[in-house]
Amino acid sequence: MSAIFGIDERNAQGFIDKNIVCYPRSPDGKSDLHSIVSAIKNEDIVFIKHCTPQSSLHIKAVGVVLSDYSTESDLGICLPVEWVWQGEKVLVNFDEVLSLCGNALYEEHNVMVQREIINLLPEKYKSPQEW
């Protein structure tokens, strides 16, 4: 399965319009890769979210990364993305605190959240359930 990365909507201005996802920048303007568990790769799933710890999670868009090769843009170091779903999906009743919610970019490990995001993907991106 592809890794799933959450992106804070405050850091996602222009991503959907430009079909990209960009690594966050530190206050000094450099790319801030410190908080990323692993690099985003081709066919990984990314989602734009809005949330605060101990509240609901709002999924605003879901995309699939199209390449391992980054490019430089006015938004920073970016990867091409096909945004396959946009809307407002609200997830509530978590069994755990959304501890990474405030991070600009993080790898999503909560299985319930992963399932909800995968359910938003068009059929062509879902794995067959043959096993």
Backbone as ProteinMPNN parsed JSONL, in Angstrom:
{"seq_chain_A": "MSAIFGIDERNAQGFIDKNIVCYPRSPDGKSDLHSIVSAIKNEDIVFIKHCTPQSSLHIKAVGVVLSDYSTESDLGICLPVEWVWQGEKVLVNFDEVLSLCGNALYEEHNVMVQREIINLLPEKYKSPQEW", "coords_chain_A": {"N_chain_A": [[0.836, -1.18, 0.0], [0.44, 2.259, -0.651], [2.04, 5.025, 0.998], [0.381, 7.421, 3.095], [-0.06, 10.829, 3.257], [-0.719, 13.662, 5.234], [-1.588, 17.048, 4.728], [-1.526, 20.253, 5.938], [-4.138, 22.586, 5.472], [-3.561, 25.323, 5.503], [-1.007, 25.401, 4.536], [-1.317, 24.662, 1.961], [-2.056, 26.334, -0.082], [-2.819, 26.968, -3.368], [-1.947, 24.463, -4.279], [-3.839, 22.647, -5.397], [-4.751, 24.044, -7.664], [-2.395, 24.154, -9.15], [-1.75, 21.519, -9.487], [0.087, 20.139, -7.762], [2.118, 19.114, -4.925], [3.82, 20.455, -2.223], [6.827, 20.517, -0.278], [6.903, 21.629, 3.109], [8.089, 24.872, 4.259], [10.663, 26.113, 6.397], [10.826, 28.733, 8.93], [12.985, 30.298, 8.021], [12.864, 30.111, 5.311], [13.896, 27.877, 4.041], [13.456, 24.495, 2.787], [11.561, 22.478, 4.899], [12.182, 19.543, 5.996], [12.366, 18.096, 8.252], [10.263, 17.06, 9.896], [9.151, 15.022, 8.431], [8.487, 11.638, 8.098], [9.158, 9.754, 6.106], [10.213, 10.09, 2.694], [7.991, 11.508, 0.26], [6.649, 9.634, -2.354], [6.257, 8.456, -5.802], [2.96, 7.528, -6.618], [2.105, 7.621, -3.976], [-0.386, 8.605, -1.606], [-1.813, 11.704, -1.004], [-3.327, 14.085, 1.169], [-5.289, 16.99, 1.735], [-5.93, 18.646, 4.684], [-7.898, 19.864, 7.459], [-7.69, 20.485, 10.802], [-7.714, 20.252, 14.407], [-5.912, 19.169, 17.291], [-7.639, 16.711, 19.226], [-10.16, 17.062, 18.072], [-12.501, 17.096, 15.327], [-11.582, 15.81, 12.078], [-11.171, 17.323, 9.026], [-11.333, 16.512, 5.751], [-10.211, 17.882, 2.821], [-9.251, 17.564, 0.218], [-8.03, 14.963, -1.92], [-5.241, 13.394, -3.304], [-3.076, 11.807, -5.766], [0.292, 11.093, -6.0], [2.317, 11.718, -8.812], [4.954, 11.356, -9.646], [8.382, 10.632, -8.749], [10.154, 12.635, -8.985], [11.088, 15.78, -8.063], [10.316, 19.296, -8.506], [11.353, 22.709, -8.649], [9.475, 25.434, -7.524], [7.612, 28.539, -7.184], [6.379, 27.981, -4.839], [8.047, 26.276, -3.524], [9.891, 23.19, -3.087], [8.483, 20.793, -5.058], [6.145, 18.156, -5.949], [4.484, 16.53, -8.696], [0.938, 16.122, -8.73], [-2.111, 14.334, -9.063], [-5.112, 15.545, -8.358], [-7.7, 13.865, -7.149], [-10.055, 13.897, -5.752], [-12.208, 16.286, -4.324], [-13.703, 18.184, -1.772], [-15.644, 18.107, 1.193], [-15.105, 16.165, 3.737], [-15.912, 15.027, 6.816], [-14.432, 13.639, 9.596], [-15.179, 12.056, 12.575], [-15.255, 11.01, 16.062], [-12.819, 9.663, 16.876], [-10.611, 7.138, 18.107], [-8.307, 7.878, 19.22], [-6.131, 10.616, 20.096], [-5.59, 13.244, 17.813], [-2.652, 13.649, 17.316], [-0.691, 14.538, 15.475], [-1.892, 16.451, 14.051], [-1.46, 19.246, 13.942], [0.865, 19.507, 12.5], [2.556, 20.648, 9.571], [3.022, 18.851, 7.515], [2.692, 15.397, 7.469], [3.092, 11.823, 7.931], [0.371, 9.726, 7.662], [-0.806, 7.44, 9.988], [-2.987, 6.393, 11.264], [-5.298, 3.905, 11.046], [-8.072, 4.029, 10.701], [-8.439, 6.613, 9.637], [-6.904, 6.335, 7.314], [-8.463, 4.404, 5.916], [-10.829, 5.878, 5.441], [-9.846, 7.88, 3.738], [-8.933, 6.348, 1.577], [-11.386, 5.344, 0.744], [-12.418, 7.569, -0.499], [-11.105, 7.695, -2.877], [-11.2, 7.365, -6.473], [-12.36, 4.411, -8.202], [-10.347, 3.359, -9.923], [-7.971, 3.712, -8.572], [-8.015, 2.096, -6.392], [-7.076, -0.905, -4.703], [-7.64, -4.252, -5.855], [-9.965, -6.317, -4.115], [-9.285, -9.102, -3.734], [-8.138, -10.92, -2.027]], "CA_chain_A": [[0.0, 0.0, 0.0], [1.143, 3.537, -0.668], [1.98, 5.836, 2.206], [-0.622, 8.474, 3.044], [0.476, 12.013, 3.913], [-1.636, 14.764, 5.472], [-1.034, 18.378, 4.497], [-2.38, 21.274, 6.535], [-4.689, 23.435, 4.413], [-2.888, 26.626, 5.494], [0.218, 25.247, 3.764], [-1.675, 24.061, 0.676], [-2.554, 27.355, -1.0], [-2.372, 26.823, -4.752], [-1.57, 23.093, -4.653], [-4.845, 22.049, -6.279], [-4.733, 24.77, -8.939], [-1.153, 23.88, -9.882], [-1.555, 20.063, -9.533], [1.339, 19.82, -7.09], [2.211, 19.135, -3.478], [5.151, 20.988, -1.933], [7.329, 20.344, 1.082], [6.787, 22.885, 3.863], [9.309, 25.651, 4.462], [10.932, 26.581, 7.753], [10.722, 30.201, 8.976], [14.064, 30.955, 7.281], [12.611, 29.944, 3.881], [14.424, 26.615, 3.519], [12.516, 23.379, 2.873], [11.575, 21.881, 6.229], [11.925, 18.114, 5.846], [12.654, 17.47, 9.54], [9.122, 16.355, 10.488], [8.644, 13.993, 7.53], [8.997, 10.32, 8.445], [9.8, 9.227, 4.896], [9.96, 10.962, 1.544], [6.815, 11.241, -0.553], [7.066, 8.961, -3.584], [5.281, 8.191, -6.847], [1.773, 6.745, -6.259], [1.653, 7.851, -2.608], [-1.63, 9.351, -1.495], [-1.71, 12.906, -0.182], [-4.628, 14.72, 1.39], [-5.297, 18.294, 2.387], [-6.827, 18.505, 5.838], [-8.024, 20.92, 8.451], [-8.072, 19.896, 12.087], [-6.978, 20.596, 15.607], [-5.895, 17.98, 18.157], [-8.829, 16.403, 20.021], [-11.4, 17.493, 17.422], [-12.758, 16.367, 14.096], [-10.659, 15.976, 10.966], [-11.868, 17.694, 7.801], [-10.548, 16.217, 4.555], [-10.605, 18.859, 1.805], [-8.865, 17.074, -1.109], [-7.19, 13.768, -1.936], [-4.506, 13.302, -4.561], [-2.11, 10.733, -5.968], [1.557, 11.625, -6.498], [2.547, 11.206, -10.165], [6.368, 11.186, -9.974], [9.366, 10.745, -7.677], [11.064, 13.73, -9.305], [10.591, 17.075, -7.629], [10.681, 20.493, -9.259], [11.358, 23.937, -7.855], [8.463, 26.402, -7.945], [7.512, 29.649, -6.232], [5.877, 27.409, -3.59], [9.09, 25.454, -2.914], [10.195, 21.93, -3.751], [7.144, 20.239, -5.271], [5.928, 16.957, -6.751], [3.21, 16.593, -9.416], [-0.156, 15.363, -8.106], [-3.446, 14.363, -9.648], [-6.107, 15.695, -7.288], [-8.78, 13.005, -7.636], [-11.276, 14.152, -4.987], [-12.273, 17.541, -3.583], [-14.976, 18.337, -1.086], [-15.557, 18.269, 2.641], [-15.413, 14.92, 4.437], [-15.62, 15.238, 8.225], [-14.256, 12.41, 10.364], [-15.322, 12.288, 14.015], [-15.227, 9.816, 16.904], [-11.543, 8.961, 16.836], [-10.246, 6.434, 19.325], [-7.057, 8.444, 19.704], [-5.94, 12.047, 19.879], [-4.951, 13.533, 16.53], [-1.459, 14.322, 17.803], [0.094, 15.147, 14.411], [-2.795, 17.319, 13.302], [-0.929, 20.582, 13.766], [2.037, 19.515, 11.633], [2.304, 21.082, 8.19], [3.056, 17.651, 6.674], [3.005, 14.216, 8.269], [2.646, 10.55, 7.393], [-0.827, 9.287, 8.392], [-0.722, 6.038, 10.404], [-4.259, 5.975, 11.842], [-5.943, 3.014, 10.082], [-9.423, 4.529, 10.427], [-8.286, 7.755, 8.737], [-6.452, 5.777, 6.033], [-9.629, 3.794, 5.245], [-11.721, 6.946, 4.968], [-9.2, 8.53, 2.596], [-8.96, 5.384, 0.471], [-12.773, 5.284, 0.266], [-12.677, 8.748, -1.33], [-10.413, 7.534, -4.158], [-11.936, 6.715, -7.555], [-12.122, 2.967, -8.283], [-9.116, 2.998, -10.63], [-6.846, 3.797, -7.653], [-8.184, 1.151, -5.29], [-6.572, -2.266, -4.941], [-8.713, -5.25, -5.883], [-10.161, -7.018, -2.844], [-9.351, -10.517, -4.083], [-7.487, -11.766, -1.04]], "C_chain_A": [[0.882, 1.246, 0.0], [1.062, 4.195, 0.694], [0.957, 6.942, 1.989], [-0.103, 9.649, 3.863], [-0.599, 13.076, 4.042], [-0.936, 16.097, 5.353], [-2.011, 19.389, 5.074], [-2.851, 22.259, 5.472], [-4.063, 24.82, 4.383], [-1.618, 26.588, 4.656], [-0.053, 24.741, 2.355], [-2.235, 25.067, -0.322], [-1.982, 27.121, -2.398], [-2.018, 25.409, -5.183], [-2.555, 22.493, -5.648], [-4.822, 22.728, -7.648], [-3.523, 24.414, -9.795], [-0.855, 22.386, -10.016], [-0.205, 19.647, -8.965], [1.107, 19.63, -5.602], [3.646, 19.543, -3.171], [5.523, 20.719, -0.483], [7.228, 21.673, 1.818], [8.144, 23.572, 4.003], [9.437, 26.039, 5.928], [10.843, 28.107, 7.755], [11.821, 30.929, 8.203], [13.949, 30.763, 5.772], [13.149, 28.671, 3.273], [13.354, 25.533, 3.619], [12.676, 22.692, 4.214], [11.187, 20.417, 6.114], [12.084, 17.386, 7.167], [11.499, 16.615, 10.06], [8.583, 15.228, 9.617], [9.302, 12.662, 7.861], [9.721, 9.694, 7.257], [9.419, 10.132, 3.733], [8.691, 10.548, 0.813], [7.297, 10.704, -1.891], [5.906, 8.859, -4.579], [4.208, 7.232, -6.329], [1.403, 6.814, -4.786], [0.384, 8.69, -2.656], [-1.381, 10.538, -0.576], [-3.113, 13.467, 0.018], [-4.44, 16.046, 2.109], [-6.347, 18.227, 3.479], [-6.865, 19.778, 6.66], [-8.439, 20.243, 9.748], [-7.278, 20.546, 13.206], [-6.963, 19.348, 16.478], [-7.174, 17.903, 18.989], [-10.108, 16.98, 19.414], [-11.607, 16.662, 16.173], [-11.702, 16.695, 13.047], [-11.481, 16.252, 9.72], [-10.937, 17.418, 6.631], [-11.095, 17.099, 3.439], [-10.302, 18.384, 0.389], [-7.975, 15.854, -0.933], [-6.538, 13.69, -3.303], [-3.55, 12.137, -4.578], [-0.868, 11.36, -6.602], [1.893, 10.933, -7.815], [4.011, 10.93, -10.494], [7.224, 11.28, -8.719], [10.22, 11.997, -7.829], [10.448, 15.075, -8.967], [11.041, 18.182, -8.578], [10.645, 21.673, -8.3], [10.274, 24.857, -8.404], [8.467, 27.551, -6.953], [6.978, 29.174, -4.881], [6.902, 26.523, -2.895], [9.428, 24.241, -3.758], [8.904, 21.135, -3.832], [7.179, 18.971, -6.119], [4.594, 17.097, -7.483], [2.179, 15.66, -8.775], [-1.397, 15.446, -8.981], [-4.431, 14.425, -8.483], [-7.379, 14.994, -7.755], [-10.088, 13.186, -6.877], [-11.132, 15.492, -4.294], [-13.649, 17.653, -2.951], [-14.762, 18.624, 0.376], [-16.028, 16.973, 3.276], [-14.978, 15.12, 5.882], [-15.557, 13.883, 8.925], [-14.323, 12.765, 11.842], [-15.203, 10.96, 14.732], [-13.946, 9.001, 16.734], [-11.304, 8.27, 18.162], [-8.972, 7.003, 19.933], [-7.01, 9.933, 19.402], [-5.213, 12.229, 18.55], [-3.677, 14.328, 16.791], [-0.659, 15.028, 16.711], [-0.684, 16.2, 13.625], [-2.219, 18.7, 13.031], [0.285, 20.654, 12.855], [1.655, 19.921, 10.218], [2.231, 19.898, 7.245], [3.44, 16.48, 7.551], [2.516, 12.966, 7.555], [1.517, 10.038, 8.274], [-0.726, 7.796, 8.701], [-2.034, 5.514, 10.997], [-5.04, 5.186, 10.785], [-7.352, 3.499, 9.739], [-9.369, 5.701, 9.429], [-7.85, 7.262, 7.359], [-7.617, 5.185, 5.25], [-10.56, 4.843, 4.66], [-11.143, 7.635, 3.732], [-9.241, 7.613, 1.381], [-10.368, 5.271, -0.101], [-13.138, 6.475, -0.608], [-12.025, 8.641, -2.709], [-11.342, 6.946, -5.212], [-11.511, 5.244, -7.659], [-10.784, 2.608, -8.925], [-7.885, 3.052, -9.73], [-6.93, 2.812, -6.51], [-7.649, -0.223, -5.68], [-7.744, -3.226, -5.018], [-8.767, -5.997, -4.557], [-10.265, -8.521, -3.055], [-8.737, -11.431, -3.043], [-8.305, -11.781, 0.156]], "O_chain_A": [[1.957, 1.253, 0.601], [0.126, 3.953, 1.456], [0.694, 7.35, 0.858], [0.254, 9.486, 5.03], [-1.312, 13.365, 3.081], [0.189, 16.258, 5.827], [-3.194, 19.379, 4.733], [-2.051, 22.719, 4.657], [-4.034, 25.445, 3.323], [-1.192, 27.612, 4.123], [0.885, 24.423, 1.625], [-2.836, 24.667, -1.319], [-0.763, 27.086, -2.567], [-1.805, 25.181, -6.374], [-2.143, 21.893, -6.641], [-4.868, 22.053, -8.676], [-3.614, 24.376, -11.022], [0.169, 22.012, -10.587], [0.549, 18.904, -9.594], [0.037, 19.945, -5.082], [4.584, 19.036, -3.788], [4.675, 20.695, 0.409], [7.442, 22.729, 1.223], [9.196, 22.944, 3.881], [8.439, 26.265, 6.612], [10.789, 28.717, 6.687], [11.616, 32.063, 7.77], [14.827, 31.196, 5.026], [12.891, 28.396, 2.101], [12.444, 25.636, 4.442], [13.789, 22.361, 4.622], [10.003, 20.081, 6.133], [11.95, 16.163, 7.205], [11.738, 15.543, 10.615], [7.646, 14.541, 10.022], [10.528, 12.564, 7.901], [10.813, 9.153, 7.425], [8.42, 10.849, 3.79], [8.36, 9.364, 0.758], [8.228, 11.242, -2.491], [4.751, 9.132, -4.253], [4.523, 6.237, -5.675], [0.47, 6.129, -4.367], [0.124, 9.393, -3.632], [-0.804, 10.39, 0.502], [-3.975, 13.341, -0.852], [-3.566, 16.204, 2.961], [-7.486, 17.818, 3.253], [-5.991, 20.64, 6.567], [-9.429, 19.511, 9.783], [-6.315, 21.279, 12.98], [-7.896, 18.546, 16.42], [-7.717, 18.928, 19.402], [-11.032, 17.346, 20.14], [-10.953, 15.636, 15.988], [-11.022, 17.718, 13.122], [-12.393, 15.491, 9.396], [-9.869, 18.022, 6.529], [-12.289, 17.071, 3.143], [-11.01, 18.752, -0.549], [-7.262, 15.722, 0.062], [-7.187, 13.893, -4.329], [-3.247, 11.547, -3.541], [-0.959, 12.064, -7.608], [1.773, 9.713, -7.93], [4.294, 10.324, -11.528], [6.842, 11.928, -7.744], [10.934, 12.378, -6.901], [9.416, 15.457, -9.517], [11.998, 18.033, -9.338], [9.979, 21.627, -7.266], [10.167, 25.037, -9.617], [9.234, 27.543, -5.99], [7.107, 29.883, -3.883], [6.653, 26.061, -1.781], [9.276, 24.253, -4.98], [8.292, 20.833, -2.807], [8.107, 18.744, -6.895], [3.667, 17.715, -6.959], [2.507, 14.557, -8.337], [-1.696, 16.488, -9.563], [-4.563, 13.47, -7.719], [-8.06, 15.48, -8.659], [-11.124, 12.683, -7.31], [-10.077, 15.808, -3.744], [-14.647, 17.252, -3.55], [-13.81, 19.306, 0.754], [-17.23, 16.715, 3.342], [-13.799, 15.358, 6.146], [-16.494, 13.087, 8.859], [-13.618, 13.66, 12.309], [-15.069, 9.912, 14.101], [-13.992, 7.798, 16.479], [-11.734, 8.747, 19.212], [-8.603, 6.639, 21.05], [-7.755, 10.438, 18.563], [-4.323, 11.449, 18.211], [-3.62, 15.529, 16.525], [-0.004, 16.031, 16.996], [-0.18, 16.764, 12.654], [-2.476, 19.268, 11.97], [0.7, 21.747, 12.47], [0.577, 19.585, 9.729], [1.47, 19.922, 6.277], [4.413, 16.559, 8.301], [1.644, 13.031, 6.689], [1.676, 9.925, 9.489], [-0.578, 6.979, 7.792], [-2.173, 4.309, 11.21], [-5.402, 5.736, 9.745], [-7.776, 3.384, 8.589], [-10.165, 5.761, 8.492], [-8.372, 7.724, 6.345], [-7.748, 5.434, 4.051], [-11.024, 4.715, 3.527], [-11.874, 7.938, 2.79], [-9.551, 8.058, 0.276], [-10.528, 5.117, -1.312], [-14.087, 6.391, -1.388], [-12.355, 9.41, -3.611], [-12.188, 6.113, -4.887], [-10.41, 4.888, -7.241], [-10.148, 1.64, -8.506], [-6.849, 2.491, -10.085], [-5.987, 2.706, -5.725], [-7.756, -0.645, -6.831], [-8.741, -3.039, -4.322], [-7.733, -6.275, -3.95], [-11.224, -9.147, -2.605], [-8.826, -12.65, -3.192], [-7.953, -12.437, 1.137]]}, "name": "protein", "num_of_chains": 1, "seq": "MSAIFGIDERNAQGFIDKNIVCYPRSPDGKSDLHSIVSAIKNEDIVFIKHCTPQSSLHIKAVGVVLSDYSTESDLGICLPVEWVWQGEKVLVNFDEVLSLCGNALYEEHNVMVQREIINLLPEKYKSPQEW"}
